[in-house]
């Protein structure tokens, strides 16, 4: 199974976001819970939008620049 890319899909399951962001399941849910990683719910599924992943990456980059 190949690794998904942001351009291929608009909605990602938590397991896909884990692969894209190279983060653990608990860290993904922690970031969702704190509002740092935007997500939506469809039924019982928690989904992360492609834009949400981009926003989260931009947030991490901004924090890294401010820390430097």
CHARMM-style PDB file with segment names, atoms N, HN, CA, C and O in Angstrom:
ATOM      1  N   UNK     1       0.845  -1.179   0.000  1.00  0.00      PROA
ATOM      2  CA  UNK     1       0.000   0.000   0.000  1.00  0.00      PROA
ATOM      3  C   UNK     1       0.887   1.238   0.000  1.00  0.00      PROA
ATOM      4  O   UNK     1       1.801   1.348   0.817  1.00  0.00      PROA
ATOM      5  N   UNK     2       0.623   2.165  -0.908  1.00  0.00      PROA
ATOM      6  HN  UNK     2      -0.119   2.075  -1.572  1.00  0.00      PROA
ATOM      7  CA  UNK     2       1.443   3.356  -1.005  1.00  0.00      PROA
ATOM      8  C   UNK     2       0.970   4.433  -0.024  1.00  0.00      PROA
ATOM      9  O   UNK     2      -0.172   4.424   0.435  1.00  0.00      PROA
ATOM     10  N   UNK     3       1.867   5.342   0.277  1.00  0.00      PROA
ATOM     11  HN  UNK     3       2.794   5.349  -0.096  1.00  0.00      PROA
ATOM     12  CA  UNK     3       1.550   6.436   1.182  1.00  0.00      PROA
ATOM     13  C   UNK     3       0.720   7.475   0.443  1.00  0.00      PROA
ATOM     14  O   UNK     3       1.094   7.882  -0.657  1.00  0.00      PROA
ATOM     15  N   UNK     4      -0.397   7.916   1.017  1.00  0.00      PROA
ATOM     16  HN  UNK     4      -0.701   7.586   1.910  1.00  0.00      PROA
ATOM     17  CA  UNK     4      -1.219   8.924   0.350  1.00  0.00      PROA
ATOM     18  C   UNK     4      -0.508  10.273   0.312  1.00  0.00      PROA
ATOM     19  O   UNK     4       0.350  10.559   1.148  1.00  0.00      PROA
ATOM     20  N   UNK     5      -0.867  11.081  -0.646  1.00  0.00      PROA
ATOM     21  HN  UNK     5      -1.563  10.850  -1.325  1.00  0.00      PROA
ATOM     22  CA  UNK     5      -0.345  12.444  -0.707  1.00  0.00      PROA
ATOM     23  C   UNK     5      -1.506  13.409  -0.546  1.00  0.00      PROA
ATOM     24  O   UNK     5      -2.659  13.045  -0.781  1.00  0.00      PROA
ATOM     25  N   UNK     6      -1.210  14.623  -0.151  1.00  0.00      PROA
ATOM     26  HN  UNK     6      -0.273  14.919   0.040  1.00  0.00      PROA
ATOM     27  CA  UNK     6      -2.252  15.608   0.104  1.00  0.00      PROA
ATOM     28  C   UNK     6      -3.064  15.895  -1.157  1.00  0.00      PROA
ATOM     29  O   UNK     6      -4.254  16.195  -1.056  1.00  0.00      PROA
ATOM     30  N   UNK     7      -2.467  15.813  -2.324  1.00  0.00      PROA
ATOM     31  HN  UNK     7      -1.501  15.569  -2.406  1.00  0.00      PROA
ATOM     32  CA  UNK     7      -3.167  16.151  -3.560  1.00  0.00      PROA
ATOM     33  C   UNK     7      -4.164  15.081  -4.007  1.00  0.00      PROA
ATOM     34  O   UNK     7      -5.067  15.373  -4.791  1.00  0.00      PROA
ATOM     35  N   UNK     8      -4.014  13.843  -3.517  1.00  0.00      PROA
ATOM     36  HN  UNK     8      -3.280  13.606  -2.879  1.00  0.00      PROA
ATOM     37  CA  UNK     8      -4.864  12.742  -3.971  1.00  0.00      PROA
ATOM     38  C   UNK     8      -6.252  12.745  -3.358  1.00  0.00      PROA
ATOM     39  O   UNK     8      -7.206  12.317  -4.008  1.00  0.00      PROA
ATOM     40  N   UNK     9      -6.393  13.211  -2.139  1.00  0.00      PROA
ATOM     41  HN  UNK     9      -5.619  13.560  -1.611  1.00  0.00      PROA
ATOM     42  CA  UNK     9      -7.614  13.034  -1.366  1.00  0.00      PROA
ATOM     43  C   UNK     9      -8.014  14.335  -0.703  1.00  0.00      PROA
ATOM     44  O   UNK     9      -7.163  15.177  -0.415  1.00  0.00      PROA
ATOM     45  N   UNK    10      -9.301  14.505  -0.458  1.00  0.00      PROA
ATOM     46  HN  UNK    10      -9.992  13.821  -0.692  1.00  0.00      PROA
ATOM     47  CA  UNK    10      -9.774  15.705   0.234  1.00  0.00      PROA
ATOM     48  C   UNK    10     -10.060  15.452   1.709  1.00  0.00      PROA
ATOM     49  O   UNK    10      -9.962  16.368   2.526  1.00  0.00      PROA
ATOM     50  N   UNK    11     -10.412  14.217   2.056  1.00  0.00      PROA
ATOM     51  HN  UNK    11     -10.491  13.472   1.393  1.00  0.00      PROA
ATOM     52  CA  UNK    11     -10.686  13.860   3.449  1.00  0.00      PROA
ATOM     53  C   UNK    11      -9.836  12.653   3.833  1.00  0.00      PROA
ATOM     54  O   UNK    11      -9.737  11.687   3.076  1.00  0.00      PROA
ATOM     55  N   UNK    12      -9.227  12.715   5.008  1.00  0.00      PROA
ATOM     56  HN  UNK    12      -9.307  13.500   5.623  1.00  0.00      PROA
ATOM     57  CA  UNK    12      -8.354  11.653   5.475  1.00  0.00      PROA
ATOM     58  C   UNK    12      -8.853  11.063   6.776  1.00  0.00      PROA
ATOM     59  O   UNK    12      -9.279  11.792   7.672  1.00  0.00      PROA
ATOM     60  N   UNK    13      -8.802   9.772   6.881  1.00  0.00      PROA
ATOM     61  HN  UNK    13      -8.456   9.180   6.154  1.00  0.00      PROA
ATOM     62  CA  UNK    13      -9.051   9.112   8.162  1.00  0.00      PROA
ATOM     63  C   UNK    13      -7.835   9.371   9.050  1.00  0.00      PROA
ATOM     64  O   UNK    13      -6.778   9.775   8.564  1.00  0.00      PROA
ATOM     65  N   UNK    14      -7.989   9.141  10.330  1.00  0.00      PROA
ATOM     66  HN  UNK    14      -8.847   8.814  10.724  1.00  0.00      PROA
ATOM     67  CA  UNK    14      -6.895   9.373  11.275  1.00  0.00      PROA
ATOM     68  C   UNK    14      -5.671   8.551  10.892  1.00  0.00      PROA
ATOM     69  O   UNK    14      -4.546   9.040  10.995  1.00  0.00      PROA
ATOM     70  N   UNK    15      -5.869   7.319  10.455  1.00  0.00      PROA
ATOM     71  HN  UNK    15      -6.782   6.922  10.372  1.00  0.00      PROA
ATOM     72  CA  UNK    15      -4.722   6.482  10.072  1.00  0.00      PROA
ATOM     73  C   UNK    15      -3.960   7.065   8.883  1.00  0.00      PROA
ATOM     74  O   UNK    15      -2.736   6.954   8.814  1.00  0.00      PROA
ATOM     75  N   UNK    16      -4.684   7.690   7.944  1.00  0.00      PROA
ATOM     76  HN  UNK    16      -5.679   7.780   8.000  1.00  0.00      PROA
ATOM     77  CA  UNK    16      -4.016   8.336   6.811  1.00  0.00      PROA
ATOM     78  C   UNK    16      -3.237   9.563   7.278  1.00  0.00      PROA
ATOM     79  O   UNK    16      -2.108   9.790   6.843  1.00  0.00      PROA
ATOM     80  N   UNK    17      -3.839  10.347   8.160  1.00  0.00      PROA
ATOM     81  HN  UNK    17      -4.756  10.163   8.514  1.00  0.00      PROA
ATOM     82  CA  UNK    17      -3.157  11.531   8.698  1.00  0.00      PROA
ATOM     83  C   UNK    17      -1.916  11.123   9.480  1.00  0.00      PROA
ATOM     84  O   UNK    17      -0.906  11.827   9.454  1.00  0.00      PROA
ATOM     85  N   UNK    18      -1.985   9.995  10.175  1.00  0.00      PROA
ATOM     86  HN  UNK    18      -2.805   9.424  10.196  1.00  0.00      PROA
ATOM     87  CA  UNK    18      -0.819   9.494  10.904  1.00  0.00      PROA
ATOM     88  C   UNK    18       0.344   9.257   9.951  1.00  0.00      PROA
ATOM     89  O   UNK    18       1.483   9.615  10.250  1.00  0.00      PROA
ATOM     90  N   UNK    19       0.053   8.653   8.800  1.00  0.00      PROA
ATOM     91  HN  UNK    19      -0.873   8.362   8.557  1.00  0.00      PROA
ATOM     92  CA  UNK    19       1.100   8.387   7.810  1.00  0.00      PROA
ATOM     93  C   UNK    19       1.618   9.682   7.197  1.00  0.00      PROA
ATOM     94  O   UNK    19       2.828   9.857   7.048  1.00  0.00      PROA
ATOM     95  N   UNK    20       0.709  10.592   6.840  1.00  0.00      PROA
ATOM     96  HN  UNK    20      -0.273  10.449   6.961  1.00  0.00      PROA
ATOM     97  CA  UNK    20       1.116  11.844   6.208  1.00  0.00      PROA
ATOM     98  C   UNK    20       1.974  12.703   7.123  1.00  0.00      PROA
ATOM     99  O   UNK    20       2.977  13.275   6.693  1.00  0.00      PROA
ATOM    100  N   UNK    21       1.573  12.790   8.393  1.00  0.00      PROA
ATOM    101  HN  UNK    21       0.759  12.325   8.742  1.00  0.00      PROA
ATOM    102  CA  UNK    21       2.255  13.671   9.338  1.00  0.00      PROA
ATOM    103  C   UNK    21       3.339  12.965  10.140  1.00  0.00      PROA
ATOM    104  O   UNK    21       4.062  13.602  10.906  1.00  0.00      PROA
ATOM    105  N   UNK    22       3.456  11.650   9.967  1.00  0.00      PROA
ATOM    106  HN  UNK    22       2.869  11.132   9.345  1.00  0.00      PROA
ATOM    107  CA  UNK    22       4.445  10.853  10.699  1.00  0.00      PROA
ATOM    108  C   UNK    22       4.277  11.030  12.212  1.00  0.00      PROA
ATOM    109  O   UNK    22       5.243  11.259  12.940  1.00  0.00      PROA
ATOM    110  N   UNK    23       3.017  10.918  12.662  1.00  0.00      PROA
ATOM    111  HN  UNK    23       2.232  10.732  12.071  1.00  0.00      PROA
ATOM    112  CA  UNK    23       2.686  11.104  14.065  1.00  0.00      PROA
ATOM    113  C   UNK    23       1.896   9.897  14.572  1.00  0.00      PROA
ATOM    114  O   UNK    23       1.273   9.176  13.793  1.00  0.00      PROA
ATOM    115  N   UNK    24       1.932   9.691  15.877  1.00  0.00      PROA
ATOM    116  HN  UNK    24       2.438  10.277  16.510  1.00  0.00      PROA
ATOM    117  CA  UNK    24       1.181   8.587  16.478  1.00  0.00      PROA
ATOM    118  C   UNK    24      -0.303   8.921  16.525  1.00  0.00      PROA
ATOM    119  O   UNK    24      -0.700  10.081  16.416  1.00  0.00      PROA
ATOM    120  N   UNK    25      -1.106   7.885  16.688  1.00  0.00      PROA
ATOM    121  HN  UNK    25      -0.783   6.943  16.776  1.00  0.00      PROA
ATOM    122  CA  UNK    25      -2.556   8.042  16.786  1.00  0.00      PROA
ATOM    123  C   UNK    25      -2.924   8.950  17.959  1.00  0.00      PROA
ATOM    124  O   UNK    25      -3.764   9.839  17.820  1.00  0.00      PROA
ATOM    125  N   UNK    26      -2.301   8.728  19.101  1.00  0.00      PROA
ATOM    126  HN  UNK    26      -1.618   8.006  19.214  1.00  0.00      PROA
ATOM    127  CA  UNK    26      -2.639   9.532  20.280  1.00  0.00      PROA
ATOM    128  C   UNK    26      -2.265  10.988  20.078  1.00  0.00      PROA
ATOM    129  O   UNK    26      -2.986  11.873  20.540  1.00  0.00      PROA
ATOM    130  N   UNK    27      -1.166  11.260  19.405  1.00  0.00      PROA
ATOM    131  HN  UNK    27      -0.581  10.541  19.030  1.00  0.00      PROA
ATOM    132  CA  UNK    27      -0.774  12.648  19.150  1.00  0.00      PROA
ATOM    133  C   UNK    27      -1.730  13.316  18.159  1.00  0.00      PROA
ATOM    134  O   UNK    27      -2.060  14.492  18.316  1.00  0.00      PROA
ATOM    135  N   UNK    28      -2.172  12.582  17.149  1.00  0.00      PROA
ATOM    136  HN  UNK    28      -1.904  11.627  17.021  1.00  0.00      PROA
ATOM    137  CA  UNK    28      -3.157  13.129  16.205  1.00  0.00      PROA
ATOM    138  C   UNK    28      -4.428  13.514  16.956  1.00  0.00      PROA
ATOM    139  O   UNK    28      -4.932  14.625  16.789  1.00  0.00      PROA
ATOM    140  N   UNK    29      -4.953  12.606  17.782  1.00  0.00      PROA
ATOM    141  HN  UNK    29      -4.544  11.704  17.918  1.00  0.00      PROA
ATOM    142  CA  UNK    29      -6.165  12.909  18.535  1.00  0.00      PROA
ATOM    143  C   UNK    29      -5.948  14.046  19.529  1.00  0.00      PROA
ATOM    144  O   UNK    29      -6.861  14.838  19.763  1.00  0.00      PROA
ATOM    145  N   UNK    30      -4.769  14.137  20.110  1.00  0.00      PROA
ATOM    146  HN  UNK    30      -4.028  13.494  19.920  1.00  0.00      PROA
ATOM    147  CA  UNK    30      -4.465  15.240  21.019  1.00  0.00      PROA
ATOM    148  C   UNK    30      -4.493  16.573  20.276  1.00  0.00      PROA
ATOM    149  O   UNK    30      -5.020  17.561  20.787  1.00  0.00      PROA
ATOM    150  N   UNK    31      -3.930  16.600  19.075  1.00  0.00      PROA
ATOM    151  HN  UNK    31      -3.503  15.797  18.660  1.00  0.00      PROA
ATOM    152  CA  UNK    31      -3.922  17.825  18.276  1.00  0.00      PROA
ATOM    153  C   UNK    31      -5.334  18.198  17.832  1.00  0.00      PROA
ATOM    154  O   UNK    31      -5.673  19.380  17.770  1.00  0.00      PROA
ATOM    155  N   UNK    32      -6.155  17.204  17.524  1.00  0.00      PROA
ATOM    156  HN  UNK    32      -5.880  16.244  17.574  1.00  0.00      PROA
ATOM    157  CA  UNK    32      -7.560  17.455  17.179  1.00  0.00      PROA
ATOM    158  C   UNK    32      -8.299  18.012  18.395  1.00  0.00      PROA
ATOM    159  O   UNK    32      -9.031  18.996  18.292  1.00  0.00      PROA
ATOM    160  N   UNK    33      -8.098  17.372  19.542  1.00  0.00      PROA
ATOM    161  HN  UNK    33      -7.504  16.573  19.626  1.00  0.00      PROA
ATOM    162  CA  UNK    33      -8.787  17.770  20.775  1.00  0.00      PROA
ATOM    163  C   UNK    33      -8.453  19.213  21.169  1.00  0.00      PROA
ATOM    164  O   UNK    33      -9.323  19.938  21.651  1.00  0.00      PROA
ATOM    165  N   UNK    34      -7.206  19.631  20.968  1.00  0.00      PROA
ATOM    166  HN  UNK    34      -6.499  19.042  20.576  1.00  0.00      PROA
ATOM    167  CA  UNK    34      -6.801  20.991  21.333  1.00  0.00      PROA
ATOM    168  C   UNK    34      -7.135  22.017  20.253  1.00  0.00      PROA
ATOM    169  O   UNK    34      -6.948  23.216  20.458  1.00  0.00      PROA
ATOM    170  N   UNK    35      -7.634  21.547  19.093  1.00  0.00      PROA
ATOM    171  HN  UNK    35      -7.786  20.572  18.926  1.00  0.00      PROA
ATOM    172  CA  UNK    35      -8.019  22.461  18.026  1.00  0.00      PROA
ATOM    173  C   UNK    35      -6.889  22.856  17.090  1.00  0.00      PROA
ATOM    174  O   UNK    35      -7.078  23.681  16.196  1.00  0.00      PROA
ATOM    175  N   UNK    36      -5.720  22.272  17.291  1.00  0.00      PROA
ATOM    176  HN  UNK    36      -5.566  21.602  18.017  1.00  0.00      PROA
ATOM    177  CA  UNK    36      -4.572  22.603  16.425  1.00  0.00      PROA
ATOM    178  C   UNK    36      -4.662  21.911  15.070  1.00  0.00      PROA
ATOM    179  O   UNK    36      -4.127  22.418  14.084  1.00  0.00      PROA
ATOM    180  N   UNK    37      -5.326  20.768  15.005  1.00  0.00      PROA
ATOM    181  HN  UNK    37      -5.761  20.356  15.806  1.00  0.00      PROA
ATOM    182  CA  UNK    37      -5.502  20.033  13.759  1.00  0.00      PROA
ATOM    183  C   UNK    37      -6.998  19.981  13.468  1.00  0.00      PROA
ATOM    184  O   UNK    37      -7.726  19.205  14.088  1.00  0.00      PROA
ATOM    185  N   UNK    38      -7.459  20.805  12.528  1.00  0.00      PROA
ATOM    186  HN  UNK    38      -6.868  21.435  12.025  1.00  0.00      PROA
ATOM    187  CA  UNK    38      -8.895  20.860  12.234  1.00  0.00      PROA
ATOM    188  C   UNK    38      -9.407  19.525  11.692  1.00  0.00      PROA
ATOM    189  O   UNK    38      -8.722  18.847  10.927  1.00  0.00      PROA
ATOM    190  N   UNK    39     -10.610  19.167  12.099  1.00  0.00      PROA
ATOM    191  HN  UNK    39     -11.167  19.718  12.721  1.00  0.00      PROA
ATOM    192  CA  UNK    39     -11.209  17.924  11.617  1.00  0.00      PROA
ATOM    193  C   UNK    39     -12.727  18.081  11.568  1.00  0.00      PROA
ATOM    194  O   UNK    39     -13.295  19.038  12.095  1.00  0.00      PROA
ATOM    195  N   UNK    40     -13.358  17.114  10.920  1.00  0.00      PROA
ATOM    196  HN  UNK    40     -12.897  16.337  10.492  1.00  0.00      PROA
ATOM    197  CA  UNK    40     -14.814  17.077  10.828  1.00  0.00      PROA
ATOM    198  C   UNK    40     -15.268  15.680  11.206  1.00  0.00      PROA
ATOM    199  O   UNK    40     -14.471  14.742  11.225  1.00  0.00      PROA
ATOM    200  N   UNK    41     -16.540  15.548  11.505  1.00  0.00      PROA
ATOM    201  HN  UNK    41     -17.187  16.310  11.489  1.00  0.00      PROA
ATOM    202  CA  UNK    41     -17.106  14.242  11.795  1.00  0.00      PROA
ATOM    203  C   UNK    41     -18.141  13.884  10.750  1.00  0.00      PROA
ATOM    204  O   UNK    41     -18.992  14.703  10.401  1.00  0.00      PROA
ATOM    205  N   UNK    42     -18.071  12.668  10.253  1.00  0.00      PROA
ATOM    206  HN  UNK    42     -17.380  12.002  10.537  1.00  0.00      PROA
ATOM    207  CA  UNK    42     -19.070  12.123   9.334  1.00  0.00      PROA
ATOM    208  C   UNK    42     -19.566  10.846   9.974  1.00  0.00      PROA
ATOM    209  O   UNK    42     -18.875   9.827   9.961  1.00  0.00      PROA
ATOM    210  N   UNK    43     -20.763  10.898  10.534  1.00  0.00      PROA
ATOM    211  HN  UNK    43     -21.324  11.725  10.545  1.00  0.00      PROA
ATOM    212  CA  UNK    43     -21.241   9.746  11.295  1.00  0.00      PROA
ATOM    213  C   UNK    43     -20.354   9.564  12.515  1.00  0.00      PROA
ATOM    214  O   UNK    43     -20.186  10.488  13.311  1.00  0.00      PROA
ATOM    215  N   UNK    44     -19.785   8.369  12.662  1.00  0.00      PROA
ATOM    216  HN  UNK    44     -19.922   7.618  12.015  1.00  0.00      PROA
ATOM    217  CA  UNK    44     -18.874   8.111  13.773  1.00  0.00      PROA
ATOM    218  C   UNK    44     -17.420   8.317  13.396  1.00  0.00      PROA
ATOM    219  O   UNK    44     -16.542   8.235  14.255  1.00  0.00      PROA
ATOM    220  N   UNK    45     -17.152   8.580  12.129  1.00  0.00      PROA
ATOM    221  HN  UNK    45     -17.866   8.646  11.431  1.00  0.00      PROA
ATOM    222  CA  UNK    45     -15.770   8.728  11.655  1.00  0.00      PROA
ATOM    223  C   UNK    45     -15.264  10.151  11.864  1.00  0.00      PROA
ATOM    224  O   UNK    45     -15.966  11.118  11.570  1.00  0.00      PROA
ATOM    225  N   UNK    46     -14.053  10.267  12.368  1.00  0.00      PROA
ATOM    226  HN  UNK    46     -13.483   9.481  12.607  1.00  0.00      PROA
ATOM    227  CA  UNK    46     -13.367  11.548  12.483  1.00  0.00      PROA
ATOM    228  C   UNK    46     -12.485  11.675  11.249  1.00  0.00      PROA
ATOM    229  O   UNK    46     -11.645  10.813  10.992  1.00  0.00      PROA
ATOM    230  N   UNK    47     -12.672  12.747  10.487  1.00  0.00      PROA
ATOM    231  HN  UNK    47     -13.355  13.447  10.696  1.00  0.00      PROA
ATOM    232  CA  UNK    47     -11.937  12.956   9.246  1.00  0.00      PROA
ATOM    233  C   UNK    47     -11.184  14.274   9.303  1.00  0.00      PROA
ATOM    234  O   UNK    47     -11.652  15.251   9.888  1.00  0.00      PROA
ATOM    235  N   UNK    48     -10.024  14.285   8.692  1.00  0.00      PROA
ATOM    236  HN  UNK    48      -9.644  13.491   8.216  1.00  0.00      PROA
ATOM    237  CA  UNK    48      -9.205  15.489   8.636  1.00  0.00      PROA
ATOM    238  C   UNK    48      -9.171  15.943   7.184  1.00  0.00      PROA
ATOM    239  O   UNK    48      -8.872  15.161   6.282  1.00  0.00      PROA
ATOM    240  N   UNK    49      -9.479  17.205   6.975  1.00  0.00      PROA
ATOM    241  HN  UNK    49      -9.722  17.840   7.708  1.00  0.00      PROA
ATOM    242  CA  UNK    49      -9.488  17.730   5.608  1.00  0.00      PROA
ATOM    243  C   UNK    49      -8.069  17.967   5.116  1.00  0.00      PROA
ATOM    244  O   UNK    49      -7.147  18.149   5.911  1.00  0.00      PROA
ATOM    245  N   UNK    50      -7.903  17.964   3.798  1.00  0.00      PROA
ATOM    246  HN  UNK    50      -8.653  17.816   3.152  1.00  0.00      PROA
ATOM    247  CA  UNK    50      -6.597  18.266   3.211  1.00  0.00      PROA
ATOM    248  C   UNK    50      -6.159  19.661   3.633  1.00  0.00      PROA
ATOM    249  O   UNK    50      -4.990  19.878   3.951  1.00  0.00      PROA
ATOM    250  N   UNK    51      -7.091  20.605   3.639  1.00  0.00      PROA
ATOM    251  HN  UNK    51      -8.041  20.429   3.381  1.00  0.00      PROA
ATOM    252  CA  UNK    51      -6.754  21.961   4.065  1.00  0.00      PROA
ATOM    253  C   UNK    51      -6.366  21.986   5.544  1.00  0.00      PROA
ATOM    254  O   UNK    51      -5.476  22.740   5.936  1.00  0.00      PROA
ATOM    255  N   UNK    52      -7.018  21.178   6.358  1.00  0.00      PROA
ATOM    256  HN  UNK    52      -7.742  20.565   6.040  1.00  0.00      PROA
ATOM    257  CA  UNK    52      -6.677  21.094   7.772  1.00  0.00      PROA
ATOM    258  C   UNK    52      -5.244  20.638   7.979  1.00  0.00      PROA
ATOM    259  O   UNK    52      -4.549  21.140   8.862  1.00  0.00      PROA
ATOM    260  N   UNK    53      -4.803  19.693   7.171  1.00  0.00      PROA
ATOM    261  HN  UNK    53      -5.368  19.285   6.453  1.00  0.00      PROA
ATOM    262  CA  UNK    53      -3.417  19.223   7.255  1.00  0.00      PROA
ATOM    263  C   UNK    53      -2.467  20.336   6.835  1.00  0.00      PROA
ATOM    264  O   UNK    53      -1.434  20.546   7.472  1.00  0.00      PROA
ATOM    265  N   UNK    54      -2.811  21.048   5.767  1.00  0.00      PROA
ATOM    266  HN  UNK    54      -3.650  20.877   5.250  1.00  0.00      PROA
ATOM    267  CA  UNK    54      -1.965  22.169   5.327  1.00  0.00      PROA
ATOM    268  C   UNK    54      -1.868  23.251   6.406  1.00  0.00      PROA
ATOM    269  O   UNK    54      -0.787  23.776   6.675  1.00  0.00      PROA
ATOM    270  N   UNK    55      -3.009  23.575   7.019  1.00  0.00      PROA
ATOM    271  HN  UNK    55      -3.887  23.148   6.801  1.00  0.00      PROA
ATOM    272  CA  UNK    55      -3.039  24.587   8.085  1.00  0.00      PROA
ATOM    273  C   UNK    55      -2.175  24.134   9.259  1.00  0.00      PROA
ATOM    274  O   UNK    55      -1.436  24.936   9.829  1.00  0.00      PROA
ATOM    275  N   UNK    56      -2.262  22.873   9.619  1.00  0.00      PROA
ATOM    276  HN  UNK    56      -2.862  22.222   9.156  1.00  0.00      PROA
ATOM    277  CA  UNK    56      -1.481  22.347  10.733  1.00  0.00      PROA
ATOM    278  C   UNK    56       0.014  22.417  10.437  1.00  0.00      PROA
ATOM    279  O   UNK    56       0.800  22.796  11.304  1.00  0.00      PROA
ATOM    280  N   UNK    57       0.409  22.054   9.223  1.00  0.00      PROA
ATOM    281  HN  UNK    57      -0.230  21.746   8.518  1.00  0.00      PROA
ATOM    282  CA  UNK    57       1.820  22.119   8.840  1.00  0.00      PROA
ATOM    283  C   UNK    57       2.307  23.562   8.886  1.00  0.00      PROA
ATOM    284  O   UNK    57       3.411  23.829   9.361  1.00  0.00      PROA
ATOM    285  N   UNK    58       1.493  24.492   8.396  1.00  0.00      PROA
ATOM    286  HN  UNK    58       0.597  24.275   8.010  1.00  0.00      PROA
ATOM    287  CA  UNK    58       1.857  25.919   8.442  1.00  0.00      PROA
ATOM    288  C   UNK    58       2.016  26.387   9.888  1.00  0.00      PROA
ATOM    289  O   UNK    58       2.920  27.166  10.192  1.00  0.00      PROA
ATOM    290  N   UNK    59       1.147  25.916  10.775  1.00  0.00      PROA
ATOM    291  HN  UNK    59       0.413  25.283  10.528  1.00  0.00      PROA
ATOM    292  CA  UNK    59       1.247  26.261  12.192  1.00  0.00      PROA
ATOM    293  C   UNK    59       2.563  25.750  12.777  1.00  0.00      PROA
ATOM    294  O   UNK    59       3.234  26.471  13.515  1.00  0.00      PROA
ATOM    295  N   UNK    60       2.931  24.522  12.453  1.00  0.00      PROA
ATOM    296  HN  UNK    60       2.386  23.937  11.853  1.00  0.00      PROA
ATOM    297  CA  UNK    60       4.194  23.966  12.938  1.00  0.00      PROA
ATOM    298  C   UNK    60       5.385  24.762  12.413  1.00  0.00      PROA
ATOM    299  O   UNK    60       6.334  25.022  13.152  1.00  0.00      PROA
ATOM    300  N   UNK    61       5.336  25.148  11.134  1.00  0.00      PROA
ATOM    301  HN  UNK    61       4.564  24.936  10.534  1.00  0.00      PROA
ATOM    302  CA  UNK    61       6.429  25.936  10.555  1.00  0.00      PROA
ATOM    303  C   UNK    61       6.544  27.296  11.245  1.00  0.00      PROA
ATOM    304  O   UNK    61       7.646  27.757  11.542  1.00  0.00      PROA
ATOM    305  N   UNK    62       5.397  27.934  11.498  1.00  0.00      PROA
ATOM    306  HN  UNK    62       4.502  27.559  11.257  1.00  0.00      PROA
ATOM    307  CA  UNK    62       5.387  29.240  12.166  1.00  0.00      PROA
ATOM    308  C   UNK    62       5.972  29.116  13.570  1.00  0.00      PROA
ATOM    309  O   UNK    62       6.780  29.947  13.986  1.00  0.00      PROA
ATOM    310  N   UNK    63       5.563  28.082  14.295  1.00  0.00      PROA
ATOM    311  HN  UNK    63       4.907  27.408  13.957  1.00  0.00      PROA
ATOM    312  CA  UNK    63       6.087  27.881  15.647  1.00  0.00      PROA
ATOM    313  C   UNK    63       7.590  27.618  15.639  1.00  0.00      PROA
ATOM    314  O   UNK    63       8.307  28.078  16.528  1.00  0.00      PROA
ATOM    315  N   UNK    64       8.066  26.882  14.642  1.00  0.00      PROA
ATOM    316  HN  UNK    64       7.484  26.508  13.920  1.00  0.00      PROA
ATOM    317  CA  UNK    64       9.505  26.605  14.533  1.00  0.00      PROA
ATOM    318  C   UNK    64      10.272  27.891  14.248  1.00  0.00      PROA
ATOM    319  O   UNK    64      11.352  28.102  14.801  1.00  0.00      PROA
ATOM    320  N   UNK    65       9.723  28.757  13.385  1.00  0.00      PROA
ATOM    321  HN  UNK    65       8.847  28.586  12.936  1.00  0.00      PROA
ATOM    322  CA  UNK    65      10.393  30.021  13.081  1.00  0.00      PROA
ATOM    323  C   UNK    65      10.456  30.922  14.306  1.00  0.00      PROA
ATOM    324  O   UNK    65      11.469  31.573  14.561  1.00  0.00      PROA
ATOM    325  N   UNK    66       9.357  30.951  15.064  1.00  0.00      PROA
ATOM    326  HN  UNK    66       8.534  30.422  14.857  1.00  0.00      PROA
ATOM    327  CA  UNK    66       9.313  31.799  16.255  1.00  0.00      PROA
ATOM    328  C   UNK    66      10.252  31.295  17.338  1.00  0.00      PROA
ATOM    329  O   UNK    66      10.780  32.088  18.117  1.00  0.00      PROA
ATOM    330  N   UNK    67      10.464  29.993  17.397  1.00  0.00      PROA
ATOM    331  HN  UNK    67      10.034  29.348  16.764  1.00  0.00      PROA
ATOM    332  CA  UNK    67      11.350  29.409  18.405  1.00  0.00      PROA
ATOM    333  C   UNK    67      12.823  29.628  18.060  1.00  0.00      PROA
ATOM    334  O   UNK    67      13.680  29.597  18.944  1.00  0.00      PROA
ATOM    335  N   UNK    68      13.117  29.848  16.784  1.00  0.00      PROA
ATOM    336  HN  UNK    68      12.421  29.873  16.067  1.00  0.00      PROA
ATOM    337  CA  UNK    68      14.511  30.011  16.357  1.00  0.00      PROA
ATOM    338  C   UNK    68      15.062  31.381  16.632  1.00  0.00      PROA
ATOM    339  OT1 UNK    68      16.222  31.654  16.323  1.00  0.00      PROA
TER     340      UNK     68
END
